[in-house]
Amino acid sequence: MACYRSSVPSRPATQHPLFARFFERVGARNEQRGQAGLRAELLAGLRGLVLEVGAGNGLNFPHYPVEVDEVLVVEPEPYLRERAGLAAERVAVRIAVFAGTADALPVANASVDVVVCSGVLCSVPDVPAALAEFRRVLRPAGEFRFYEHVRAGSRVRAAEQLVLNTVWPRLMGGCQLRRRTGAAIEAAGFTVRSSRELIFPAGAKFSPVAPRILGAARSG
Ligand SMILES: C[S@@+](CC[C@H](N)C(=O)[O-])C[C@H]1O[C@@H](n2cnc3c(N)ncnc32)[C@H](O)[C@@H]1O
């Protein structure tokens, strides 16, 4: 791809072999519990050149519309990157998988139409740096589609997250439970065009990653 800059080697901090295998198992179960529909909603109507950051093992891939020209994928975790490569071979849309991290994307300035992120901004070490990178690589008026778990609105759930966050990041590949990701997206200069709050799985009584947002923002 003309917009591809160079490969950035995976850093030790983004190698999570145990979490990667755990995520692969849990992720498959979640798809059947309704997450596949949320992924379809996340990606509905996309076209052009898409960059998906932190694609994991590629659970979004079957949901890209055929109007998409190509999806560039940047995934730092080696095991998940390999799985993403295999998943890419099973879908109609052209997908190319690269190593790299959200805060140093191997992609040229103003080169992609859309950036997609699901379940990633909880784990990146520096959210503002990642969002600044997304804006850098997006073409003018490019779109950012996000689906992320966030800090709970209710006091009880927020307290649960506070307690669990003492150990959760160490077990779950650096995932933080208490991020105000919607506010961070706006603070980074994106114009949020739609963002809906949801609980996944629907009706979950206790899950620290249940409160989520799903939406779209413009880069300018
Ligand atoms: C919970 S998984 C979500 C995977 C996938 N996006 C999905 O929706 O199924 C979190 C993903 O973020 C990736 N990740 C963690 N830190 C990252 C970083 N600094 N830059 C890019 N991706 C990162 C992980 O390797 C992993 O693939």
The ligand as a Gaussian input file, in Angstrom:
#p B3LYP/6-31G(d) Opt

LIG

0 1
 C       -9.693000      -6.687000      24.041000
 S       -8.693000      -6.885000      22.636000
 C       -9.801000      -6.308000      21.355000
 C       -9.476000      -6.886000      20.028000
 C      -10.382000      -6.446000      18.862000
 N      -10.264000      -5.046000      18.590000
 C      -11.831000      -6.822000      19.059000
 O      -12.695000      -5.948000      18.994000
 O      -12.087000      -8.012000      19.254000
 C       -7.546000      -5.536000      22.795000
 C       -6.617000      -5.401000      21.627000
 O       -5.868000      -4.182000      21.743000
 C       -4.548000      -4.472000      21.349000
 N       -3.649000      -3.453000      21.906000
 C       -3.185000      -3.366000      23.177000
 N       -2.346000      -2.329000      23.295000
 C       -2.291000      -1.730000      22.087000
 C       -1.585000      -0.615000      21.560000
 N       -0.772000       0.108000      22.325000
 N       -1.758000      -0.311000      20.266000
 C       -2.586000      -1.045000      19.475000
 N       -3.275000      -2.104000      19.922000
 C       -3.128000      -2.450000      21.198000
 C       -4.298000      -5.851000      21.874000
 O       -3.168000      -6.467000      21.315000
 C       -5.604000      -6.524000      21.522000
 O       -5.591000      -7.006000      20.210000

